[in-house]
Amino acid sequence: MAPADLIMIAVQLGLPLLLLVGAYLCGSLIEAAHYRQLRRREQASQNFPAITIPSVPESWTVLEAQLVTGSVVISLDYFKRFLAGLRKLVGGRIKSYESLLDRGRREAIMRVKEAARACGAHAVVNIRLETACLASSRQNGKGTAGVEVLAFGTALKLAR
């Protein structure tokens, strides 16, 4: 085999591999940064109640109630989507999708809390979550390119 042929084979195999590794590194850095940001925001709002209760406690004097929402659209990087496709062949947990939903859920709840704080509320009760697959990663309609997580609840202004 001529050296030119070996170089051509190396380029043809190396470029896709380089793109996958690049996608993995970029995706991992973005995901880690998002988790760090979420932890900071969750720590800062840990004293802001966001709870599900059957009824408001009698000791709370509610001055105002309104619906608040928080929505996020989040997607996997190409490398994790590629690995998830391989996992589908043999079955089992798809950890990258679990991480995707965890990040989406936590971000949506943080956005609900932030919306409640912005309107002067002191608590959010009865938070609910909805998820939806937004787009397909392939033309045949199979595979997930992204999900939306919508959180909503009732923000309460309380007499203090």
N, C-alpha and C positions, 0 to 999 in steps of 0.2 A: 504494500500500500504506500502510495506517495505521501510525503509530508503535507502537501496541500490538502489531500483527502482527509488526513488525520485532523488537520486544523478545522476543516469544514465540519467534520463530525463533532469535534469538541465544541464548536460554536453552536451547532444545532442542538446539542444536548445541554450545553452549559447555560445558554441564554434562558430557556424555560426554568431551569433549576435556580439560576440567579434571581429571576423574577419571583419565584415561590419563596426563596429565602428572604428577599427584600420585603415581600408582602408580610411574611411572618414577623420579621423584626419591627417593621413599622406598626403593624397591628398590635403587637405585644406592647410596644411603647405607648401607643394611644390608649390601650385598655388599662395599663398600669397607671397612667396619668389620670384617667377618668376615675378609677377606684380611689386614688389618693384624694382627688377633689371631692368625691362623694363622702369619704370618711371625714374630711374637714367640715363639710356642710352638715353632716349628720351629728357630729360632735357639737357643733354650734347650736343646733336646734333640738338637742336632746331633752330640754326642759319644756318644749312646746308640745302639748299633748295631741296626738293623732291616734284616736282609739275608736273601736267599734263597741258600742254599748246598746242594750235594748231600749233604754230611755235615759234622758238627762237626769243626773242626780238632783234631788230636791234642794240640795245646798247651793246649786248653781242658779244664779238669776240671769237668765238669757235676755239681753237687750235687743239683739239682732241676729238673724241667721241668714246665710246665703250659700248658694252652691259655689264651690271652687273646684277647679280642674287643673290637672297637670298632665301633659302629654309629651311623649318622647318617641322619636323614630330612631332606631339603632340597627346597625348592620354588622355582619361578620366580615373580616378581611378575607381575601381570596384564598389564602393558605388554609385558614380554618374551615372555610367552606369546602375546600378540596378534601381535607382530612375527614370532615363529616360525611362527605360522599363515600369515602372508602369505608367508614364505620358502618354505613347503611348496608354494605355488602355482607358483613359478618354479624351485624346486630350488636346490641349493647347500648350503654349510655353514650350520648353525644355531649361530652363535657363542654365543648365550645358553645353549643346552644344553651346549656344551662347557665353559663357565664353571661351570654347575651341577654337572657331573660332576667337574670339577677340584676345586672346593670340597669336594664330598662325599668324594672319594678322599683328599684331604689331611687332612680332619677325621677320617675313620675311622682313618687310619694314626696320627694324633696320639693318638687315644683308645686304640689298641692299645699304643702306647709308654707312655702314662700308666697304663694298667692293669698293664703289666709292671713299671713302677717301683713302683707301689703294693704289689705283692706281693714286692718286694725283688729282682727280677730284674736282671741286668746286660746282657741282650741279648734281642732277639726274632729268631728265625730262621723262615724259610719262610713269610713273610706271603703270604696269598692275599686276593683281593678278589672280592666278589660284588655284583652290582647287581640291583635289582628295581624295576619301576614299581609304585608303591603304589596310586595312585588315578587315576581319570580326571577330567579337568577338564570334561568334557561328559557329558551324560546318554546319548549314543549310544555311549559307551565309547571314543571316540577322543580323543587329546590327553593330555598328561602333566601332572598336577597336582603330582606329587612323585616322587622316587626315594629308595630306601634304598640306602646303600652300607655293606656289611658287610666289615670287615677282620678277619682272624684269623691267628694265628701261634702259635708255641711260645716261651714265655718261659723263659729259662734263667738259673738261679742258678749262678754260677761260683765256684770257689775262687779266691781272690785271693792 
